[in-house]
Amino acid sequence: MSESAAASAAPLPATPAQGRFLPSELHSPRVPERVSTDGLEETWKERWERQGIYAFDRSAERHEVFSIDTPPPTVSGSLHVGHVFSYTHTDTLARFHRMRGKAVFYPMGWDDNGLPTERRVQNYFGVRCDPSLPYDPDFVPPHTGGEGKSIKARDQVPISRRNFVELCERLTALDEAQFEALWRHLGLSVDWKQNYQTIGRRARKVAQTAFLRNLARGEAYQAQAPGLWDVTFGTAVAQAEIESREYPGFYHRLAFHVVDPEAAATAAAAGAPIETGPDGTNDVCIETTRPELLAACVALVAHPDDVRYQPLFGTTVASPVFGVEVPVLPHPAAEMDKGAGIAMCCTFGDTTDIDWWRDLNLPLRAILRKDGRIETETPQWITTESGRRAYAEMAGKTTYSARQVMVEALSASGEMRGEPTKTVRQTNFFEKGDKPLEIVTSRQWYIRNGGKAWTNPASGKDLAAELLERGRELNFYPDFMRVRYENWVGGLNNDWLISRQRFFGVPFPLWYRVGADGEVDYDAVITPAESALPVDPSTDVPAGYTEAQRGQPGGFVGELDIMDTWATSSLSPQLASGWLTDADLFDRVYPMDLRPQGQDIIRTWLFTSVVRANLEFGALPWANAGLSGWILDSDHKKMSKSKGNVVTPMGLLEKYGSDAVRYWAASARLGLDAAFEETQIKIGRRLAIKLLNASKFALSMGIAWDADAATRAAAPAPNLDAAAVTEPIDRAVLAALADVVDQATTAFEGFEHSRALEATESLFWTFCDDYIELVKDRANDFDASHDPAAVRSARTTLAIAVDTFVRLFAPFLPFATEEVWSWYRTGSVHRAAWPAAAPLREAAGGADAELVARAGAALAALRKVKSEAKTSQKTPILAVTLAVSEQAQPAIELVRADLTEAAKVTGELTLAPAADAADAPAVQVTAVELGEPPAKPAKRG
C-alpha cells in the first residue's frame, strides 16, 4: 500500500450513492513525503471494485445511459499490446461520460468459441476431437500445457466431443481469469458484474433464438453448394474470413485434342494457336497451375468476342490423359489477353470455376474430398482404360502428391508442352489457416446479407440497399472508415455462410427427420420451441421423439454443425444488453451508444452485427462506431500473433506503470496506425510522476514540512472558491484552464480522446514550468512579506488548477489522479463531475490566457543567462534589461512582481522595445549584471 493510501480520506460507502456522482468533501491535505507511481494499481483497483465505483446504475433511464458494446477478446492464449492500445481508447470515453453524469454501461465479454480455442486446446492438452468416440467421465489429458511447443496431430489423443468441449471450457476459464487480471491492472473501468461468454448458456439461447427467427422469416436457409473449404481445420469458410496471399506455383501447358478437324482448321485460320500433336491430333493448349484437377474438367472457356475460338464454340475437345470429351464454350469473364486466351473449367479449382459452372449449366465432377485428398473411387465419366489407370495412381493422395503424379503422366504422354514455368499467384487462405483454400461441395447454412438479390419483406427494400442505408445512418469515427463498410457491402457475391464443421461452438438448434428407408431428409427440419432453448441436438431429443429413435428409420438425427463464431459475436450488443434474458436491462441500454473495434473487422464484426440487428429490429444496434488503427512493430508492420512480432503488455505495465502505458495508447487517434515505442511510454511515466509532484507542491502551500503531525492535520482544506483569485497571472491561469476544459470536452464529444489529452497535457506543462515557478514564493509565504490577498489568490489558483487537472487527466491516468484526489478529497475522482469551463471563465474576469506563456517566456530568458553563466538559479540579478515585443510587454508589466521574485532580480528590471525582425524572440535579455551566488550549505558530518 502506498504511503498516501494509508493516510487517505475516509472510506467510501460500500455501494455507490444514488445519482451519477459520489459526494466528495474537502479535507486537510495529506500528502506523502515522497511520491511514486509504484503500487498504485494494487491499491486502487481493489478499492474501486470493493466500493463499486464502476457499477452500472440500474435505476438510470435510457437517456441517462452511455452504453458500450465492448469487443469480446478472443480467449486463445494471451493478450498483446495491441489490445491495450484499442481498449484504452474505449476506456477513456467510458470514464469521460461517467464524469459527465451518464450511467455508463461498460460490460466485458469473452469470445471463447471457435477455431482458435480448439487449436489451443489441441496443443495445450495434446488431444483431438473424434465425435465417434464415447464420453469418458474419468478422462485425464496427457498434457497440461507449458511444453513450449505445439503437439503434432499424430501425437494427439482422440477423445469424444463432450470430453473435448469440457477441456475447451476448462482452458478458456483459465485464460479469461488471466485476461481479467490484466484488464484490471490496466485500469479498465468495466463493470465486472456485466459479462458474458460467447459459448455460455445465455449466449447459446440468444444465438439459437435469433437463428430460429431468421429461419422462420426466410432469412436463413440451407443449400448444397460449392464453397471455400479449409482442409486443415476441416470446415467451410465465409467470404469475410478470407485472406488473399501470394502463393508460389507452376504453370503447366496442357494439350486438349479438338474432336472436329474442320472446326480446328477454321479456328487455326482465325488465328487460334492450334498445334499438331505427335499422333496427328489437332490440339488447343491451356495453361493451369492445378493439373491435379484435370479429371474434374467440365469445359474449356474463352471470351465470346475472341474470334480465334469462335469456330470451336459448341464443339468438343478430349482432355489429355483421361480422354474425356468436354465442350468449348463462351463466357464474358474469360480473359482474352491472359495466356492463350482459353482456360479449362474444373469443379472446382477457384471461384471463377463456380461462376462458369453456374452460368453455363455444366455438370458437377468433383474429385476433391473434404480432407484435401483425391476421391479414391474412379469417377464413372472416365471410361478409357489408360485414363482409369492414371486416376488410380493419384486416388487418395493429397493435392500436392496428385499433382506430381499428373505431371509425370502428362510428360510421359507428350500432352504437357514444354517445362512448367514458375509463377506466384494470389491465392485465397482462411485467415487462420496455413494452406490454400479448396472448393468443396457440401450442405451448409446461410444467412442473407445482401450478397444475393433478396427483398426484405419487413421493409419491402432490397437487402443490400437497406444495409448500405444503415451504414449511412451510423456515425463512423473517423468518418473515412465508412467507405470500407460500403465497399464491403457492394462487393459481396454470396450470402453469409454461418455453419462450421467443428466442435466447440453454439450448436444449430435443429434436427432432421429420417425416412422409412433410413435416409436423412434434410428438407424435413425439426425445430424446438424458443422456451426450450438452448439445446444441443447431438444429445437433446426433439419433442415427440425418444433417444431410441436417433438415427433410426422414422426417427431423427441431430445437426452436428456449429455456428460460426461471428454468428454469436454479431449478436454481442443484444447479448450484453440482456435481450431475451433481462428485459429491464435491455430497455435501459439498447440500442447501444458505441461499438469500439478494430478497423480490420469492419467486414466481419461490424457488418454482421448490422445485418443481425437490421433483420431482427429493423434498425442499427448502436449509434456510433469508434475504429482503432493497428499497432505497428519497429519495421512498421502490423503486430499479430501469426507473425510472431507481438509485445505482451504485462511486463510493460509492471516496468513503467499502467498510467504510462495508457498514456502511450491514448496519444494515438482513432483510425490511425501507431508504432509501438517505449519512448512514448517513458514520457507517460514522467507525466504521471510530474502530476503527483506538482499536485503535492500545490496542495502543500502554506504548510510547514517541519510542523508536527497534529499541526499538519489541522491545516485548512484547499480553498476552491474562485472569488479569492484576484491577481492577473492567477486569473490568466483560470482563463487558460477554461479554454482547455472546452477543448477537451469538445474533443471527447467528437470521440477524439487524443486531442483531449494533447490539450490537457500542453497546458499542464506550462502550468508546471511557468506558473508554479512564477508564484511559488508568493504562495508559500510564511513571513507575511506579501499582500495576504495575493497569497490567498495564488494558493487558491494552485488548488483550483490541481482540482481541474486531476479531472481532465482522470480518463487517461486513472491511478495517479485517484491518488492525488485522495490527498485532499473524499470520494473518487472517477465519480466526480467533469470540470466546467463557465465558472472558471467567469472568475477569470476577461484575463488573457496567453499571459501565463508570455510571463513564462520572460522567466525562461532570465534563467537562461544564469545557466549560460554556469551559476546557481539562486544567484541574484543586480540589473537586467529585457527586449520585449509590443504584444508581450503588457503581460510582463502585469507579472513584474512575481517575475522579479522568481528570477531573484534584486535591482532594476528594465523593459525595452524588441527589434522589428520577424524572427526576433518575444523576450530577450540584452543586458544583465549578476551578483554573487549564495554560499552552499555546509555538508553534514
VEXTIDREN-636096 format. One record per residue (C-alpha): x, y, z. Coordinates in steps of 0.2 Angstrom, whole numbers, plus 2048, in hexadecimal, padded with zeros to 3 digits. Layout:
N
XYZ
...
END
This chain:
941
800800800
8078117FC
80B81E80A
7FC829804
7F081B804
7F3817816
7EF82A81A
7E282C80D
7D083280F
7C3829819
7BC819810
7B081B803
79E814805
79D801801
7928057F3
7908147E7
7848217ED
7758247E3
7788307D4
7868317C9
7938397D5
79A8347E5
79B8417F3
7AC8487F6
7B2853804
7C185D805
7CD85A814
7DE85F81A
7EC85A80D
7F4849811
802848805
81083B807
82284080A
8278377FA
81C8347EB
81C8257DF
81281C7D2
81880B7D9
80A8007E0
7FC80C7DC
7F37FF7D1
7F27F27E0
7EB8007EC
7DE8077E1
7D77F97D6
7D27F07E6
7CA7FF7ED
7C18037DD
7BA7F17DD
7B57F17EF
7AD8017EF
7A47FE7DE
7AB80E7D6
7A78077C5
7977FE7C8
7898027BC
77A80B7C4
76B8007C0
75F80E7C4
7658197B6
75981C7A7
75F81A795
76382C792
76E82D7A1
77881E79C
78881C791
78980A78C
798802784
7987F2779
7AA7ED780
7B47E2774
7B57D077B
7C77CB779
7CB7BA772
7D07AF781
7DE7A5779
7EE7A8782
7F37B9787
7EF7CB783
7FC7D677B
8007E977B
7F47EC76D
7E57E7778
7EB7F4785
7EC801777
7DA7FF771
7D27FB782
7DA80A78A
7D281577D
7C180F782
7C4810794
7C8823793
7B782678B
7AF81B799
7B78257A6
7B383679E
7A183279C
7A082C7AE
7A783D7B4
79A8457A9
78C83E7B3
78882F7A8
78581E7AF
7928147A5
78E8037A0
79F7FB79D
79E7E879D
7AB7DB798
7A97CC78D
7B47BE789
7B47B7777
7B97A577C
7B279A76F
7B879575E
7C8790755
7D579975F
7CF79176F
7CE780768
7E0781761
7E6788772
7DE77977B
7E676D76F
7F7773772
7F5777784
7ED766789
7F475B77B
7E3755775
7D8756766
7C5754764
7BD74475D
7AA74575E
7A973275B
7B072E76C
7A672C77C
7A773878B
7B4734798
7B073C7A9
7C17387B0
7CB73E7A2
7DC7467A7
7E5750799
7F674A795
7FD75B796
7F976B79F
802779795
813781799
81D77678D
821785782
81D77D772
80E777768
809764769
80975C758
7F8755752
7FE744751
803745764
7F274C769
7E7740773
7D573E76B
7C7742777
7B4743776
7AC754772
7A5756783
7B775378B
7BE75F77E
7B176D782
7B476B795
7C776E792
7C377D788
7B8784796
7C67807A2
7D4789799
7C9798794
7C579A7A7
7D879B7AB
7DB7A779C
7CC7B37A1
7D37B47B3
7E47BA7AC
7DC7C67A0
7D17CD7AE
7E07D07B9
7E97D97AB
7DA7E47A7
7D87E87BA
7EB7ED7BB
7E97F87AC
7DB8017B5
7CC7FD7A9
7BD8047B1
7B27F57AD
7A47F07B7
7AA7DE7BA
7997D87BF
7937DB7AD
79C7CE7A3
7987BF798
7A07B178E
79C7AE77C
79B79B780
79179E790
77F799793
7797AA791
7827AC781
77C79C77A
76A7A177E
76C7B2775
7757AA766
76979C764
75A7A7766
7607B3759
7647A574D
75379D74F
74A7AE74C
7567B173C
7507A0736
73E7A3739
73F7B472F
7487AC721
7587B5725
7617A5729
76279671D
76C787719
774782708
77F775700
78B77F6F7
79E7816F3
7A778C700
7B8790707
7BF783712
7CE78271E
7D577071D
7DF77372D
7D1777738
7C476D72E
7B777B72D
7AF787721
7B5799721
7AA7A971E
7AF7B6712
7B37C2720
7C07B6727
7CB7B5718
7DC7BC716
7E47BE705
7F77B9706
8057B66F9
8077A46F6
81579C6EB
8117906DE
81478A6CC
80B78D6BB
80877D6B1
80477E69F
7F877069B
7F276A68A
7DF766687
7DB75D677
7CE76566C
7C1758666
7BB761657
7C976364A
7BF76F640
7BC77B64F
7CF779653
7D477F642
7C778E642
7CE793653
7E079264D
7DC79D63E
7D47A964B
7E47AA654
7E179D662
7F1795668
7ED784661
7FB778662
7FE76765B
801759667
80E74B665
7FF73F660
7F874C654
7EB75365F
7E576565E
7E976C66F
7E477C678
7EF780687
7EA787698
7F578C6A7
7F17876B9
7F97876CA
7ED7786CF
7F17696C4
7EB75E6D2
7D97636CE
7DA75E6BC
7CE7506C0
7C175C6C6
7C17676B6
7B076A6AF
7B37776A1
7C0783698
7BA795699
7BF7A468E
7B87B568C
7A97B6680
7B17C4676
7C27BB674
7C17B7661
7CF7AA663
7C479E66D
7B37A2666
7B4794659
7B7788668
7A778E672
79B780673
7A877266E
7B176767A
7C376367F
7CA753687
7D4756697
7E6750698
7E97406A1
7D773C6A5
7CF73F694
7BF74669A
7B675168E
7B1762694
7A977168B
7B1781686
7A678F68B
7A67A268C
7A57AD69C
7A87BF69E
7B37BD6AD
7C07B46A3
7D07BE6A0
7D57C068E
7E67C7693
7EB7BA6A0
7F67AC69A
7EE7A468A
7DD7AC68E
7D579C692
7D37936A3
7CD7836A9
7BE7836B6
7C07766C3
7B47726D2
7BC77A6DB
7CD7836DA
7C87956DE
7B97A06E0
7B97A46CE
7B57926CA
7A67936D5
7A07A26CB
7A27996BB
79B7896C1
78B7926C7
78979D6B8
78D7906AB
7827826B3
7917766B3
7917656BC
7997636CD
7A97586CD
7B075A6DE
7C07506E2
7C67596F2
7C1753703
7BF75D712
7CF757719
7D975F70A
7DC74E702
7D67476F1
7C673C6F2
7CC7296F2
7BE7236E6
7C17256D4
7B47316CD
7A77296C0
7AA7366B3
7BC7306B1
7BA7216A5
7CA71E69C
7D57116A4
7E571C6A4
7DB72A6AC
7D471F6BA
7E67186BD
7EC72A6BE
7DF72F6CA
7E27206D5
7F47266D7
7EF7366DF
7DF7306E9
7E07336FB
7EF73F6FA
7F1751700
7EF75E6F2
8027606F3
80674E6F0
7F874C6E3
80075B6DA
8107526D8
8087426D2
7FE74C6C4
80E7566BF
8177456BC
80873E6B3
80774D6A8
81974E6A4
81973B6A0
80A73D694
81274D68B
802757690
80C76369B
81576F68F
825776695
82B7776A7
82077E6B5
8247906B8
8257986CA
8187A56CF
8117AD6DF
7FF7B06DF
7F27B76EB
7EA7A96F4
7DC7A9701
7E07A3713
7D57A2722
7DB7B072D
7E07A373A
7E679672E
7F7791727
7F2788717
7E878F708
7D678D708
7CE7806FD
7BC7806F6
7B17726FD
79F76F6FA
79576C70A
785770713
78778071D
77C78D726
77B79F720
7747B0726
76F7BD71A
77B7CC71A
7787D4709
7857CA700
7767C36F5
7677CD6EF
7597CB6FC
74B7D7702
7487D9714
7367D6717
7367E0727
73B7F071E
7387EC70B
74A7F1707
7587E86FF
7637E270D
7737E8707
76C7F9704
7657F9715
7757F471D
77E802714
77180E71B
77580872C
78780C729
78281E725
77881F735
787819740
794826746
7A5820742
7B482774B
7BE82B741
7B282E733
7BE828726
7BB81672C
7A9816725
7AF813714
7B7802719
7A57FD71F
79D80270F
7AB7FA704
7A87EA70E
7957EA70B
7977EE6F9
7A37E16F6
79A7D26FE
7967C46F2
78F7B76FD
7847B670D
78C7B471E
7917A2721
78F79F734
79178C736
7A278473B
7A777273C
7AF77474D
7AB76F75F
7AD77E76B
79F78A767
78D78E768
78377F760
776782753
76577E75C
75F77274F
75B76074B
75775773B
74A74A738
750739733
745730726
73F71F726
74D71A71B
75A720727
75F72F71D
760740725
75474D71E
75D75D720
74E76771A
744760728
74B76B736
745769748
747779753
74477B766
73978876E
742797774
73E793786
748783784
75878C77F
76778A780
76877877A
77576D773
76E762766
77D756767
776751779
76575977A
755751773
74875A769
73675B770
72C74B76B
73B740769
746735775
759733775
75672176F
75072875E
76073275B
76772C74A
75971F748
74D71E739
73E72973D
74873274A
75474174A
76674674A
76D756752
777763748
78976174D
78F772745
792781750
79079374D
79E79D747
7A57A8756
7A07B874D
78E7B174D
78F7B3760
79A7C2761
78F7CC755
7827CB762
78E7D3770
7837E3772
7747D8775
77D7CC780
7857D978B
7767E378D
76B7D5793
7607D1784
7547C2788
75C7C0799
75A7D17A2
74D7DC79A
74F7EA7A7
7627EC7A3
75E7EB790
7527F9791
75F80479A
76E80178F
7687FC77D
76B801770
77D805776
787815774
79880F76F
7A0800766
7B3801768
7BD7F575D
7CB7F3751
7CB7F9740
7CF7E8739
7BF7E073E
7B37EC737
7AE7DF72A
7AB7D2737
7A67D8748
79F7E9744
7967E4734
78F7D473B
7897DD74B
7807E973F
7797DB735
7727D2745
76B7E274D
7637E773C
75A7D673A
7547D574C
7507E7750
7517F1740
75D7FD747
76F7FF74C
7767F775C
780807761
78181975B
79481B75A
7A3810755
7B481475B
7C280C751
7D380A757
7E280874C
7F07FB74C
7FF7FA757
80F7F974D
81F7F1752
8307F974F
8307F473D
81F7FD73B
8167EC739
8067E8741
8087DF751
7FF7CE751
8027BD75A
8037B4749
8127BF745
81B7BC755
81E7CF757
8137D3766
8187DB777
80F7D4786
8097E2792
80B7DC7A3
81E7DF7A4
81B7F179E
80E7F47AA
8197EE7B9
8287F77B2
8218087AF
8108087B7
7FE8077AF
7FC8197AE
80C81B7A3
80680D797
7F5815797
7FC825792
80581D783
7F581577D
7EA824780
7F7830776
7F1827766
7E282D75C
7D4821757
7D681A746
7E981D745
7F6810747
803813754
81580C756
819804767
82680F76F
82C80D781
83281F780
820825780
81C81A78F
82B821799
823833795
81382C79C
81C8277AC
8248387AE
8138407AC
80B8357B9
81A8397C6
81984B7C1
80684C7C5
80A8447D6
8188507DA
8108607D4
80085C7DD
8098587ED
8128697EB
8028737E7
7F886B7F5
80686E802
807881800
807889811
80A87981B
81B877823
823866820
82C867831
81B86983B
81585B846
80884F83F
7FA857849
7FE868842
7FF861830
7EE858833
7E6868839
7EB872829
7DC879820
7D5870811
7DA877800
7D08867FB
7C68837EB
7BC8937EB
7C189C7DB
7BC8AD7E3
7CC8AD7EC
7D68AE7DC
7DA8C07D9
7EC8C17D2
7ED8C37BE
7F98B47BC
7EE8A97C7
7DE8AE7BD
7E78AB7AD
7EA8997B3
7D78977B6
7D489E7A4
7E089179D
7D88837A7
7C78887A0
7CE88778F
7D5876791
7C587079A
7BB87578A
7C886E77E
7C985D788
7B685C789
7B3860777
7C0853772
7B984577D
7A7849776
7AE846765
7B783676A
7C883E769
7D0839779
7E183C773
7DD84F770
7D6850782
7E7849789
7F185477E
7E9864783
7E985F796
7FB85A796
80186978D
7F9875799
7FF86A7A8
81186C7A3
80F87E7A1
80787F7B2
8168757BA
82487D7B1
81E88F7B1
8108937BD
8168897CC
8278907CA
8208A27C9
8158A17D8
81D8947E4
8258A27EF
8158AB7F0
80B89C7F4
816895801
8188A580A
81B8A281D
8228B3822
8148BD81C
81E8C7810
8108C6803
7FF8CD802
7F48C080B
7E78C17FD
7F58BE7F0
7FB8AF7FA
7E98A87FB
7E78AB7E9
7F68A17E4
7F28927F0
7E08927EA
7E58927D8
7F18847DB
7E387A7E4
7D787D7D6
7E48787C9
7E78687D1
7D58647D3
7D28687C1
7E185E7BA
7DE84E7C4
7CC84E7BC
7D38527AB
7E08447AD
7D58387B5
7CF82F7A5
7E282C7A0
7EB82A7B1
7DE8227BC
7EA81C7CA
7F582C7CC
7E58377CC
7DC82D7D9
7EC82D7E4
7EC8407E3
7DA8427E6
7DB8387F6
7E88447FD
7DB8527FF
7CA84B7FB
7BE83D800
7B58327F2
7BD82E7E2
7C28397D3
7BB82C7C8
7A98307CF
7AC8427D0
7A584F7C3
7AF8537B4
7B68657B5
7AB8737AF
7B38827A5
7A688F7A9
7AA8927BB
7BC8937B8
7BA89F7A9
7AE8AA7B4
7BB8AA7C2
7C98AF7B6
7C08BF7B3
7C68C17A1
7D88BD7A5
7E38B8796
7E78A5796
7F78A978D
7FE8B379B
8058A37A4
80F89E794
8168B0792
81B8B27A4
8238A07A3
82D8A6794
8348B579E
8388A97AC
84189D7A1
84B8AB799
8518B17AA
85589F7B0
85E89C79F
86C8A97A3
86F8A07B4
8718907AB
87C89779E
88789F7AC
88788E7B4
8818957C5
8738907D1
8618967CD
86289D7DE
86F8AA7D9
8678BB7DA
8668C67CA
86C8D87CF
8658E07BF
85E8D97AF
8568E079F
8498D6795
8458D9783
8338D6782
8278D5773
8198E1773
80C8D3776
8168CC784
81A8DC78E
8088DE796
8098CC79C
81A8CE7A4
8158DF7AD
8078D57B5
8128C87BC
8218D37C0
8208CF7D3
81F8BC7D1
82C8BC7C3
8398C67CD
8368BB7DC
8378AB7D3
8478B07C9
84F8B87D8
8508C97D0
8568D47DE
8598E47D4
8528ED7C5
8488E37B8
8468ED7A9
83B8EA79A
8418F0789
8388EE778
83E8DE76E
8458DF75D
8398DF74E
8418CF747
8348C2743
83E8B474B
8428BE75B
83D8B676B
82E8BD775
83A8BF784
84D8C1784
8598C6790
8648D4789
86E8D9799
8708D17AA
87B8D37B9
87C8C47C4
8808C47D7
8898B77E1
8818A67E3
87C8A27F4
8878977FF
8848847FE
87E87D80E
88B874818
88B861816
885857825
89184C82F
END
